[in-house]
């Protein structure tokens, strides 16, 4: 019984470390790039106003300062837009990669 009391904390530590390493192996850290589809601020906080960028639809941005053009989000686009509801918020975010002029 005494040996079991001495071994249990070590077993718990080994099990805990195993769980930490196995869970961290399954997390995805791939960020997704989105382009803003509109040419004004209307519905900028709606996910439907954004499109995932693939190699076939790479946007051309004029680097104007009024609207975001490309953002790179590591996580949910909806959550990002809830936390950044205006063009100014998105333009100030570190996820903002390029901008464009409002037409």
C-alpha positions, 0 to 999 in steps of 0.5 A: 500500500505504501508503494502504491501511494509513492507511485500514484503521483508519478503515474498521474504526472506521466498520464497528464504529460501524455494527454498534453502532448497527444492533444496538442498534436491535433490542433490546426494552426493553419490560418485562412486568407479571405478577400472582402467582396464589396467596394464599400463598408456595407455588410463588412461584418457579414461572413457572406461578404468575404470569400476564401482565397484560393490560387485561382481567385487571388485578389488584386488590391490597390493598397488604398486605406479605406477598406480591408482587402485581404485578412488572414484569420487563424480561427473562425471568420465569424468570431473575427468579424464579431470582434472587428465589426467595422472597416476601421476595426479590421484595418487596425487588426494584425490579421489585416494583410492588404487594403483597397480603396472604396469605390 
